[in-house]
Amino acid sequence: MEVDQCVIDIGLFRAHFTIYQPQTRASEEFCEDVPDLGETIFVMDYLHDSLRRMPVDFRIIRDVNDRRNYARWQDVEALDDLEAATVFHQPPRIEPGGSLTARHDFDEKGWYIGVVTTQHPTLDKQYKAVFGFHVGGQGLGYWPLLLLLAVLVQVHFWISGGGIKRRRERAASSRPGASL
């Protein structure tokens, strides 16, 4: 659990977060980025029984300030109009079964921020989790650069190993009238 990227901290509580896209990816699970547009189901399994007795609020907002994976609660608080940036909101509710489930249809690619909040049942204390995620694939990423680097390394070894000289010698020896 310590290295599970799908676990989020909601203050002192923890939850396992999973994203599904049943129409395009069957039962494949995601926890960071959402590969496709369309129907997306978010499931948050509570890892603390206390969360089952607390109302949990889940919101998805557009990443209007381009914070991406570095989004924090302060970024959410700094928004001029939270409602205008909100694309999905599930008001606080108690989930006695131990899992929050939310469904949203994404129709735009881009960066979004998930916001989870809960209120302590007896204390005046709020717990929060904020996480950035991308919807709709991010292109090829670093693969073209890595491929170019591999080709350049191969060419360097070929040249430094005498590849050009050997090629010229072979070409010269295959010409008519060339002597060995």
C-alpha positions in Angstrom: 0.0 0.0 0.0 2.9 2.4 0.7 3.9 2.5 -3.0 0.4 2.0 -4.5 -0.1 5.0 -6.8 -3.9 4.4 -6.6 -4.1 5.2 -2.9 -5.0 8.8 -2.0 -4.7 10.5 1.3 -7.8 12.4 2.5 -6.3 14.1 5.5 -5.4 11.3 7.9 -7.7 8.8 6.0 -6.8 6.8 3.0 -8.8 5.4 0.0 -8.0 3.2 -2.9 -9.0 5.1 -6.1 -9.8 3.3 -9.4 -11.1 4.6 -12.7 -13.0 2.5 -15.3 -14.1 3.1 -18.8 -16.5 0.2 -19.5 -17.5 1.3 -23.0 -14.0 1.6 -24.4 -11.7 -0.4 -22.0 -13.9 -3.1 -20.6 -12.8 -3.8 -17.0 -9.3 -2.3 -17.3 -8.4 -0.2 -14.3 -6.7 3.2 -14.2 -5.8 5.5 -11.3 -3.8 8.3 -12.9 -4.8 9.2 -16.4 -8.1 8.5 -18.2 -7.2 7.2 -21.7 -10.5 8.0 -23.6 -13.3 10.4 -23.8 -16.8 9.2 -22.8 -18.3 7.3 -19.9 -15.9 7.2 -16.9 -16.6 5.5 -13.6 -14.7 6.6 -10.5 -14.6 4.2 -7.5 -13.1 5.1 -4.2 -12.8 2.2 -1.7 -12.4 3.5 1.8 -9.4 2.0 3.7 -10.7 3.4 7.0 -14.1 2.4 8.5 -14.4 6.0 9.8 -15.0 7.2 6.3 -18.1 5.1 6.1 -19.7 7.3 8.7 -18.7 10.6 7.2 -20.3 12.4 4.3 -17.8 12.5 1.4 -18.0 15.1 -1.4 -16.4 14.4 -4.9 -15.8 17.1 -7.5 -14.0 17.2 -10.9 -12.8 20.6 -12.1 -11.0 21.8 -15.2 -7.4 22.5 -14.6 -7.8 26.2 -15.5 -4.5 27.2 -14.0 -2.5 24.4 -15.7 -1.3 22.8 -12.4 -1.5 19.3 -13.8 -0.1 16.7 -11.4 1.0 19.4 -9.1 -2.5 20.6 -8.1 -2.9 21.3 -4.4 -5.8 22.4 -2.2 -4.5 26.0 -2.3 -4.9 26.0 -6.1 -8.6 25.0 -5.7 -9.1 27.7 -3.0 -7.5 30.3 -5.3 -10.1 29.8 -8.1 -12.3 32.8 -8.6 -15.3 30.7 -9.6 -15.2 27.1 -8.5 -18.6 26.4 -10.0 -17.6 27.6 -13.4 -14.6 25.3 -13.4 -16.6 22.3 -12.1 -17.5 19.6 -14.7 -18.9 17.2 -12.1 -20.0 17.4 -8.5 -21.4 14.7 -6.3 -22.6 16.4 -3.1 -21.5 15.0 0.3 -23.1 11.7 1.2 -22.4 8.8 3.5 -21.5 5.6 1.7 -22.0 2.8 4.3 -20.9 0.1 1.8 -17.4 1.5 2.0 -17.1 2.7 -1.6 -18.0 5.9 -3.3 -19.0 5.5 -7.0 -19.4 8.4 -9.4 -20.0 8.4 -13.2 -19.1 11.2 -15.6 -19.0 11.5 -19.4 -16.0 13.4 -20.5 -16.4 15.2 -23.8 -13.2 17.2 -23.8 -9.5 16.1 -23.7 -7.3 17.9 -21.2 -6.2 18.2 -17.6 -8.6 17.9 -14.7 -8.4 18.0 -11.0 -10.2 15.6 -8.7 -11.2 17.1 -5.3 -12.4 14.9 -2.4 -13.5 16.5 0.9 -15.1 15.1 4.0 -16.2 16.6 7.3 -15.4 15.0 10.6 -18.8 13.9 12.2 -18.2 15.5 15.6 -15.2 17.9 15.3 -15.1 21.1 13.2 -12.5 19.6 10.9 -12.4 19.1 7.2 -10.2 16.6 5.4 -9.2 17.0 1.7 -7.5 15.3 -1.2 -6.6 16.9 -4.5 -5.2 15.1 -7.5 -4.6 16.1 -11.2 -5.3 13.7 -14.0 -5.4 13.8 -17.8 -8.3 12.7 -20.0 -8.0 11.6 -23.6 -4.4 10.4 -24.0 -1.4 12.6 -24.2 0.0 11.7 -27.6 3.3 9.8 -28.0 5.0 11.4 -25.0 8.8 10.9 -24.9 8.8 7.9 -27.3 9.8 9.8 -30.5 12.7 11.5 -28.6 13.9 8.1 -27.2 13.7 6.5 -30.6 15.7 9.4 -32.1 18.3 9.0 -29.4 18.6 5.3 -30.0 19.1 5.9 -33.8 21.8 8.6 -33.1 23.6 6.2 -30.7 23.5 3.5 -33.3 24.8 5.8 -36.0 27.6 7.0 -33.7 28.8 3.4 -33.0 28.6 2.6 -36.7 30.8 5.6 -37.6 33.2 5.3 -34.7 33.6 1.5 -35.5 34.8 2.2 -39.0 31.5 1.7 -40.7 32.1 4.4 -43.3 35.6 3.2 -44.2 34.4 -0.5 -44.6 31.5 0.7 -46.8 33.8 2.7 -49.0 36.2 -0.3 -49.3 33.4 -2.6 -50.3 32.1 -0.2 -52.8 35.6 0.3 -54.3 36.2 -3.4 -54.5 32.9 -4.1 -56.3 33.6 -1.7 -59.1 34.6 -3.3 -62.4 38.4 -3.2 -62.9 39.0 -2.8 -59.2 42.0 -4.8 -57.9 42.4 -6.4 -54.5 
